[in-house]
Amino acid sequence: MSNPPSRARTTARRHRARTLHPALRRVAVVAVTVPVAGTILFGTTAFAADETVSTATALDPAEQKIADSLGTRVQDTRLGSTLSGVVIDAESEKVVWGHDAATALMPASNTKLGTATAALTVLGPDHRFTTRAVYGNGTLTLVGGGDRTLTSADLTAMAKTAVAGLKSAGLTSVKVRVDDSLFPEPTLATGWNDGYYPDSVAPVRALVVDGHHVTDTSLDAGQAFAELLAVQGVTVTGAVTHGTAATGDVPVAQHQSDTLSTIVKHMLKVSDNDIAETLLRMTAIGADRRPTFEDGAAVVREVLGRYGVSLDNYEIHDGSGLSRANRIPAQTIADILDVADAPRNAQILGSIIDGLPVAGEAGSTLGPEWGRFDTADSQCAVGKVMAKTGTLTGAIALSGLTKAEDGRWKIFSFIENNSTADPAAIKDALDGLAATVNGCWA
């Protein structure tokens, strides 16, 4: 049986009540005072340390049952020989079970948990991204503002508003260009390969419509906008081009996205790589850094460090987890979830917990369409486990929360690398580990 790792933490608090399925809404709302997002990175008292919690407490019988069962089940040959895992009691901070918990492995999309934490902290959960259309010298410029959720319907509304303004000024024809200068030219992150474009992730640009996976999402959006203008009765002359809006251009339309908290929930539910990479850049801008992989990753480290999350053996090169050079221990992932679940952070980070896929939830990465929680040793945990998935060739992860048989919530993280088993079988094995934490297994 694996021995729990030592765990010195700087948080001491009670966790809020939670309830699961069908709505995943908490049964009580805890009022907390949280520093304003945007000041947190640089405020001197934003992350005041609490008293250190002792981890020497022995396991009670219910916890020992979890530890013993996991100690047996982690021997599953489907999991291979490289696994980092940990289970923590959410209220007491006690480590219930650990297996190489401090070993840094390729975390795949579990990386998105850190990205979400940094974005919500720096920008704030109510932040919205703005796409604008401006006019000057016969040219209508569609200006990208980092909204990866812009839709054709949004663009249609912008076109109608823009055309009304143009016609009121007596203008019936324009040139159209796109301005995506908010971000530098797209590049590949360390650990990405050329095959990722444009299927796994589109080149990261500040302008996109309907989440299209094309090489130039900005030009694609501009062409769609030009067609919509034509439908409204304005002639578009020439081809859509790239350009930069002039400071004197007149605003004629704009669209604001949903709140960042809503976007984060969607990103986590479906594990959207494109949103994650866009948020990494917008977070860097919000922290007065350059919108690059490198600076975005540096801001994520800064935010996590200020929350007290250990950065030992922590290495990231992107926001989505596609990088094969990323390395994060299960202990760190669990700590990020612990921070997100803390009542004092609920106002800012609550959408991370709310956005975790639920076992058996259709439309999420733990849905039946993905073959999750549908085996004899895991299906009884449907609706009882909420967790972020992660999948790359050679790396599968599952990290989240569940209420155990003792009625207490547990935070868990399991990261597997290099198993030679079929990926579906590995996922079944990880689902079985999460079900074991829940206390529901065959």
TORRO-762997 format. One record per residue (C-alpha): x, y, z; residue in one letter. Coordinates in steps of 0.2 Angstrom, whole numbers, plus 5000, padded with zeros to 4 digits. Layout:
BEGIN
{{X; Y; Z}; "A"}
...
// end
This chain:
BEGIN
{{5000; 5000; 5000}; "M"}
{{5006; 5017; 4996}; "S"}
{{5010; 5029; 5010}; "N"}
{{5002; 5046; 5011}; "P"}
{{5015; 5060; 5007}; "P"}
{{5018; 5074; 5020}; "S"}
{{5008; 5089; 5016}; "R"}
{{5012; 5106; 5024}; "A"}
{{4998; 5118; 5019}; "R"}
{{4995; 5136; 5023}; "T"}
{{4976; 5135; 5023}; "T"}
{{4964; 5132; 5037}; "A"}
{{4946; 5134; 5034}; "R"}
{{4929; 5125; 5033}; "R"}
{{4923; 5120; 5016}; "H"}
{{4906; 5125; 5010}; "R"}
{{4892; 5113; 5008}; "A"}
{{4890; 5106; 4991}; "R"}
{{4877; 5095; 4983}; "T"}
{{4877; 5086; 4966}; "L"}
{{4866; 5081; 4952}; "H"}
{{4856; 5086; 4944}; "P"}
{{4860; 5105; 4945}; "A"}
{{4876; 5104; 4955}; "L"}
{{4872; 5119; 4965}; "R"}
{{4878; 5121; 4982}; "R"}
{{4864; 5120; 4996}; "V"}
{{4871; 5135; 5005}; "A"}
{{4880; 5151; 4999}; "V"}
{{4894; 5157; 5010}; "V"}
{{4897; 5176; 5010}; "A"}
{{4915; 5179; 5009}; "V"}
{{4926; 5195; 5007}; "T"}
{{4938; 5193; 4992}; "V"}
{{4950; 5206; 4986}; "P"}
{{4945; 5214; 4969}; "V"}
{{4951; 5204; 4955}; "A"}
{{4965; 5213; 4946}; "G"}
{{4973; 5219; 4962}; "T"}
{{4976; 5201; 4968}; "I"}
{{4992; 5199; 4958}; "L"}
{{5000; 5214; 4965}; "F"}
{{4992; 5217; 4982}; "G"}
{{5003; 5215; 4997}; "T"}
{{4989; 5207; 5008}; "T"}
{{4978; 5198; 4995}; "A"}
{{4985; 5181; 5000}; "F"}
{{4987; 5182; 5019}; "A"}
{{4994; 5165; 5025}; "A"}
{{4983; 5156; 5038}; "D"}
{{4990; 5145; 5052}; "E"}
{{4999; 5129; 5045}; "T"}
{{4989; 5114; 5047}; "V"}
{{4996; 5098; 5055}; "S"}
{{4996; 5083; 5044}; "T"}
{{5001; 5070; 5057}; "A"}
{{4983; 5065; 5061}; "T"}
{{4979; 5047; 5059}; "A"}
{{4966; 5040; 5047}; "L"}
{{4949; 5036; 5053}; "D"}
{{4941; 5019; 5048}; "P"}
{{4932; 5027; 5033}; "A"}
{{4948; 5035; 5027}; "E"}
{{4958; 5020; 5030}; "Q"}
{{4946; 5010; 5019}; "K"}
{{4948; 5022; 5005}; "I"}
{{4967; 5021; 5007}; "A"}
{{4967; 5002; 5008}; "D"}
{{4956; 5001; 4993}; "S"}
{{4966; 5013; 4982}; "L"}
{{4982; 5005; 4987}; "G"}
{{4975; 4989; 4980}; "T"}
{{4967; 4996; 4964}; "R"}
{{4982; 5007; 4959}; "V"}
{{4991; 4990; 4955}; "Q"}
{{4979; 4989; 4940}; "D"}
{{4990; 4984; 4925}; "T"}
{{4980; 4996; 4914}; "R"}
{{4988; 5010; 4924}; "L"}
{{5005; 5005; 4920}; "G"}
{{5019; 5009; 4932}; "S"}
{{5020; 5028; 4931}; "T"}
{{5006; 5036; 4941}; "L"}
{{5005; 5051; 4952}; "S"}
{{4990; 5052; 4964}; "G"}
{{4983; 5059; 4980}; "V"}
{{4967; 5061; 4989}; "V"}
{{4964; 5074; 5002}; "I"}
{{4950; 5077; 5014}; "D"}
{{4943; 5094; 5009}; "A"}
{{4938; 5100; 5026}; "E"}
{{4953; 5094; 5037}; "S"}
{{4966; 5095; 5024}; "E"}
{{4972; 5078; 5029}; "K"}
{{4980; 5067; 5016}; "V"}
{{4970; 5051; 5015}; "V"}
{{4981; 5043; 5002}; "W"}
{{4995; 5046; 4990}; "G"}
{{5006; 5038; 4977}; "H"}
{{5021; 5047; 4970}; "D"}
{{5010; 5063; 4973}; "A"}
{{5025; 5075; 4971}; "A"}
{{5031; 5066; 4955}; "T"}
{{5028; 5078; 4940}; "A"}
{{5020; 5070; 4925}; "L"}
{{5012; 5076; 4909}; "M"}
{{4995; 5082; 4915}; "P"}
{{4987; 5085; 4898}; "A"}
{{4971; 5095; 4900}; "S"}
{{4972; 5096; 4919}; "N"}
{{4983; 5111; 4915}; "T"}
{{4967; 5121; 4911}; "K"}
{{4964; 5121; 4930}; "L"}
{{4979; 5133; 4932}; "G"}
{{4974; 5143; 4917}; "T"}
{{4957; 5146; 4924}; "A"}
{{4963; 5151; 4941}; "T"}
{{4975; 5164; 4934}; "A"}
{{4962; 5171; 4921}; "A"}
{{4948; 5173; 4935}; "L"}
{{4960; 5180; 4947}; "T"}
{{4968; 5193; 4935}; "V"}
{{4953; 5198; 4925}; "L"}
{{4939; 5194; 4937}; "G"}
{{4924; 5183; 4935}; "P"}
{{4913; 5197; 4927}; "D"}
{{4926; 5202; 4914}; "H"}
{{4919; 5202; 4896}; "R"}
{{4929; 5202; 4880}; "F"}
{{4924; 5216; 4867}; "T"}
{{4924; 5214; 4848}; "T"}
{{4923; 5231; 4839}; "R"}
{{4919; 5237; 4822}; "A"}
{{4926; 5255; 4818}; "V"}
{{4926; 5265; 4802}; "Y"}
{{4938; 5277; 4794}; "G"}
{{4943; 5283; 4777}; "N"}
{{4931; 5271; 4768}; "G"}
{{4936; 5256; 4777}; "T"}
{{4927; 5246; 4790}; "L"}
{{4938; 5237; 4802}; "T"}
{{4933; 5222; 4813}; "L"}
{{4944; 5223; 4828}; "V"}
{{4947; 5207; 4838}; "G"}
{{4947; 5208; 4857}; "G"}
{{4951; 5190; 4862}; "G"}
{{4933; 5183; 4862}; "D"}
{{4934; 5165; 4857}; "R"}
{{4916; 5163; 4859}; "T"}
{{4910; 5175; 4846}; "L"}
{{4896; 5168; 4835}; "T"}
{{4888; 5171; 4818}; "S"}
{{4873; 5178; 4827}; "A"}
{{4884; 5190; 4837}; "D"}
{{4892; 5196; 4820}; "L"}
{{4875; 5198; 4812}; "T"}
{{4870; 5210; 4826}; "A"}
{{4886; 5219; 4824}; "M"}
{{4883; 5220; 4805}; "A"}
{{4866; 5227; 4807}; "K"}
{{4871; 5240; 4819}; "T"}
{{4886; 5245; 4808}; "A"}
{{4876; 5246; 4792}; "V"}
{{4863; 5257; 4800}; "A"}
{{4877; 5269; 4805}; "G"}
{{4885; 5269; 4788}; "L"}
{{4868; 5272; 4779}; "K"}
{{4864; 5286; 4790}; "S"}
{{4880; 5294; 4785}; "A"}
{{4876; 5291; 4767}; "G"}
{{4889; 5277; 4764}; "L"}
{{4884; 5262; 4754}; "T"}
{{4901; 5254; 4750}; "S"}
{{4916; 5250; 4761}; "V"}
{{4932; 5240; 4761}; "K"}
{{4933; 5228; 4775}; "V"}
{{4949; 5223; 4785}; "R"}
{{4952; 5214; 4801}; "V"}
{{4963; 5219; 4815}; "D"}
{{4970; 5205; 4826}; "D"}
{{4985; 5215; 4832}; "S"}
{{4980; 5212; 4850}; "L"}
{{4990; 5196; 4849}; "F"}
{{5007; 5193; 4841}; "P"}
{{5008; 5181; 4826}; "E"}
{{5003; 5163; 4830}; "P"}
{{5017; 5152; 4835}; "T"}
{{5018; 5134; 4842}; "L"}
{{5021; 5132; 4860}; "A"}
{{5036; 5122; 4867}; "T"}
{{5030; 5104; 4866}; "G"}
{{5017; 5106; 4852}; "W"}
{{5019; 5098; 4835}; "N"}
{{5014; 5104; 4818}; "D"}
{{5000; 5092; 4818}; "G"}
{{4990; 5101; 4831}; "Y"}
{{4985; 5114; 4818}; "Y"}
{{4971; 5116; 4815}; "P"}
{{4962; 5101; 4822}; "D"}
{{4967; 5100; 4840}; "S"}
{{4969; 5119; 4841}; "V"}
{{4968; 5133; 4829}; "A"}
{{4982; 5146; 4828}; "P"}
{{4979; 5158; 4842}; "V"}
{{4972; 5174; 4836}; "R"}
{{4962; 5188; 4844}; "A"}
{{4947; 5186; 4832}; "L"}
{{4937; 5171; 4827}; "V"}
{{4919; 5167; 4824}; "V"}
{{4909; 5151; 4828}; "D"}
{{4925; 5143; 4835}; "G"}
{{4931; 5139; 4817}; "H"}
{{4947; 5128; 4816}; "H"}
{{4955; 5136; 4801}; "V"}
{{4973; 5143; 4799}; "T"}
{{4968; 5161; 4799}; "D"}
{{4953; 5163; 4810}; "T"}
{{4953; 5182; 4809}; "S"}
{{4952; 5183; 4790}; "L"}
{{4938; 5170; 4791}; "D"}
{{4928; 5181; 4803}; "A"}
{{4931; 5196; 4792}; "G"}
{{4925; 5187; 4777}; "Q"}
{{4909; 5182; 4786}; "A"}
{{4907; 5200; 4792}; "F"}
{{4909; 5206; 4774}; "A"}
{{4895; 5194; 4768}; "E"}
{{4884; 5200; 4782}; "L"}
{{4886; 5218; 4777}; "L"}
{{4882; 5214; 4759}; "A"}
{{4866; 5205; 4765}; "V"}
{{4861; 5222; 4774}; "Q"}
{{4864; 5232; 4758}; "G"}
{{4881; 5238; 4759}; "V"}
{{4893; 5234; 4745}; "T"}
{{4910; 5227; 4750}; "V"}
{{4924; 5232; 4738}; "T"}
{{4939; 5222; 4736}; "G"}
{{4945; 5207; 4746}; "A"}
{{4946; 5207; 4765}; "V"}
{{4963; 5211; 4772}; "T"}
{{4973; 5212; 4788}; "H"}
{{4976; 5229; 4795}; "G"}
{{4977; 5240; 4810}; "T"}
{{4963; 5252; 4815}; "A"}
{{4968; 5270; 4816}; "A"}
{{4966; 5279; 4833}; "T"}
{{4954; 5291; 4824}; "G"}
{{4942; 5278; 4817}; "D"}
{{4924; 5280; 4823}; "V"}
{{4916; 5265; 4833}; "P"}
{{4901; 5259; 4823}; "V"}
{{4897; 5242; 4832}; "A"}
{{4903; 5231; 4846}; "Q"}
{{4899; 5215; 4855}; "H"}
{{4903; 5210; 4872}; "Q"}
{{4905; 5191; 4877}; "S"}
{{4897; 5182; 4891}; "D"}
{{4906; 5184; 4908}; "T"}
{{4923; 5176; 4910}; "L"}
{{4915; 5164; 4924}; "S"}
{{4903; 5158; 4911}; "T"}
{{4917; 5155; 4898}; "I"}
{{4927; 5146; 4911}; "V"}
{{4913; 5134; 4915}; "K"}
{{4911; 5130; 4896}; "H"}
{{4930; 5128; 4894}; "M"}
{{4931; 5115; 4908}; "L"}
{{4915; 5106; 4904}; "K"}
{{4921; 5102; 4886}; "V"}
{{4940; 5105; 4888}; "S"}
{{4941; 5118; 4875}; "D"}
{{4959; 5120; 4870}; "N"}
{{4956; 5136; 4860}; "D"}
{{4947; 5145; 4874}; "I"}
{{4961; 5140; 4886}; "A"}
{{4975; 5147; 4874}; "E"}
{{4965; 5163; 4871}; "T"}
{{4963; 5165; 4890}; "L"}
{{4981; 5163; 4893}; "L"}
{{4985; 5178; 4882}; "R"}
{{4971; 5189; 4889}; "M"}
{{4977; 5185; 4906}; "T"}
{{4995; 5190; 4902}; "A"}
{{4988; 5206; 4895}; "I"}
{{4978; 5209; 4911}; "G"}
{{4994; 5207; 4921}; "A"}
{{5003; 5220; 4909}; "D"}
{{5013; 5206; 4901}; "R"}
{{5015; 5201; 4883}; "R"}
{{5001; 5190; 4876}; "P"}
{{5013; 5175; 4873}; "T"}
{{5014; 5157; 4878}; "F"}
{{5029; 5161; 4889}; "E"}
{{5022; 5177; 4898}; "D"}
{{5005; 5169; 4900}; "G"}
{{5013; 5154; 4908}; "A"}
{{5024; 5165; 4919}; "A"}
{{5008; 5174; 4925}; "V"}
{{4999; 5157; 4929}; "V"}
{{5015; 5153; 4940}; "R"}
{{5014; 5170; 4949}; "E"}
{{4995; 5168; 4953}; "V"}
{{4997; 5150; 4959}; "L"}
{{5012; 5155; 4970}; "G"}
{{5002; 5169; 4978}; "R"}
{{4988; 5157; 4982}; "Y"}
{{5001; 5146; 4991}; "G"}
{{5001; 5132; 4978}; "V"}
{{5018; 5123; 4978}; "S"}
{{5027; 5126; 4962}; "L"}
{{5040; 5112; 4965}; "D"}
{{5042; 5102; 4949}; "N"}
{{5029; 5112; 4941}; "Y"}
{{5032; 5117; 4922}; "E"}
{{5020; 5123; 4909}; "I"}
{{5022; 5130; 4892}; "H"}
{{5004; 5133; 4886}; "D"}
{{4987; 5136; 4893}; "G"}
{{4977; 5120; 4886}; "S"}
{{4989; 5106; 4891}; "G"}
{{4993; 5101; 4874}; "L"}
{{5011; 5103; 4877}; "S"}
{{5020; 5087; 4879}; "R"}
{{5033; 5097; 4889}; "A"}
{{5021; 5101; 4903}; "N"}
{{5025; 5093; 4920}; "R"}
{{5013; 5095; 4935}; "I"}
{{5012; 5083; 4951}; "P"}
{{4995; 5077; 4956}; "A"}
{{4998; 5086; 4973}; "Q"}
{{4999; 5102; 4964}; "T"}
{{4983; 5099; 4954}; "I"}
{{4974; 5094; 4970}; "A"}
{{4981; 5110; 4978}; "D"}
{{4974; 5121; 4964}; "I"}
{{4957; 5112; 4966}; "L"}
{{4958; 5115; 4985}; "D"}
{{4961; 5134; 4982}; "V"}
{{4946; 5135; 4970}; "A"}
{{4935; 5126; 4982}; "D"}
{{4940; 5137; 4997}; "A"}
{{4925; 5148; 5003}; "P"}
{{4936; 5164; 5004}; "R"}
{{4940; 5162; 4985}; "N"}
{{4922; 5157; 4980}; "A"}
{{4918; 5174; 4973}; "Q"}
{{4932; 5174; 4961}; "I"}
{{4936; 5155; 4958}; "L"}
{{4919; 5147; 4961}; "G"}
{{4916; 5144; 4942}; "S"}
{{4930; 5132; 4942}; "I"}
{{4921; 5120; 4953}; "I"}
{{4905; 5123; 4945}; "D"}
{{4912; 5120; 4928}; "G"}
{{4920; 5103; 4932}; "L"}
{{4912; 5089; 4922}; "P"}
{{4900; 5077; 4931}; "V"}
{{4901; 5058; 4929}; "A"}
{{4888; 5054; 4917}; "G"}
{{4884; 5072; 4912}; "E"}
{{4880; 5072; 4893}; "A"}
{{4889; 5085; 4884}; "G"}
{{4904; 5085; 4895}; "S"}
{{4920; 5076; 4894}; "T"}
{{4914; 5064; 4907}; "L"}
{{4898; 5060; 4897}; "G"}
{{4892; 5043; 4891}; "P"}
{{4896; 5048; 4873}; "E"}
{{4915; 5047; 4879}; "W"}
{{4912; 5030; 4888}; "G"}
{{4915; 5037; 4905}; "R"}
{{4909; 5029; 4921}; "F"}
{{4900; 5015; 4912}; "D"}
{{4909; 5000; 4919}; "T"}
{{4904; 4988; 4934}; "A"}
{{4917; 4997; 4946}; "D"}
{{4912; 5015; 4942}; "S"}
{{4895; 5017; 4935}; "Q"}
{{4888; 5018; 4953}; "C"}
{{4897; 5034; 4954}; "A"}
{{4887; 5043; 4940}; "V"}
{{4881; 5060; 4946}; "G"}
{{4893; 5058; 4962}; "K"}
{{4910; 5063; 4955}; "V"}
{{4915; 5080; 4947}; "M"}
{{4932; 5081; 4939}; "A"}
{{4943; 5088; 4925}; "K"}
{{4948; 5076; 4912}; "T"}
{{4965; 5076; 4903}; "G"}
{{4970; 5065; 4888}; "T"}
{{4985; 5065; 4877}; "L"}
{{4995; 5051; 4869}; "T"}
{{5004; 5043; 4883}; "G"}
{{4995; 5054; 4897}; "A"}
{{4978; 5052; 4905}; "I"}
{{4972; 5062; 4920}; "A"}
{{4957; 5064; 4931}; "L"}
{{4956; 5076; 4945}; "S"}
{{4941; 5083; 4955}; "G"}
{{4930; 5081; 4970}; "L"}
{{4917; 5068; 4977}; "T"}
{{4908; 5065; 4993}; "K"}
{{4914; 5049; 5002}; "A"}
{{4905; 5037; 5012}; "E"}
{{4909; 5046; 5028}; "D"}
{{4899; 5061; 5021}; "G"}
{{4915; 5071; 5019}; "R"}
{{4921; 5079; 5003}; "W"}
{{4937; 5073; 4996}; "K"}
{{4948; 5081; 4983}; "I"}
{{4958; 5069; 4972}; "F"}
{{4970; 5069; 4957}; "S"}
{{4976; 5055; 4947}; "F"}
{{4989; 5057; 4933}; "I"}
{{4995; 5042; 4922}; "E"}
{{5009; 5042; 4910}; "N"}
{{5016; 5029; 4897}; "N"}
{{5004; 5015; 4900}; "S"}
{{5003; 5003; 4885}; "T"}
{{4985; 4999; 4888}; "A"}
{{4971; 5005; 4877}; "D"}
{{4967; 5023; 4881}; "P"}
{{4949; 5019; 4884}; "A"}
{{4954; 5005; 4897}; "A"}
{{4965; 5017; 4906}; "I"}
{{4951; 5030; 4907}; "K"}
{{4940; 5016; 4914}; "D"}
{{4953; 5012; 4927}; "A"}
{{4955; 5030; 4932}; "L"}
{{4936; 5031; 4934}; "D"}
{{4937; 5016; 4945}; "G"}
{{4949; 5025; 4956}; "L"}
{{4937; 5040; 4958}; "A"}
{{4923; 5029; 4961}; "A"}
{{4933; 5021; 4975}; "T"}
{{4936; 5038; 4983}; "V"}
{{4917; 5040; 4982}; "N"}
{{4915; 5024; 4991}; "G"}
{{4906; 5016; 4977}; "C"}
{{4914; 5001; 4969}; "W"}
{{4910; 4983; 4964}; "A"}
// end
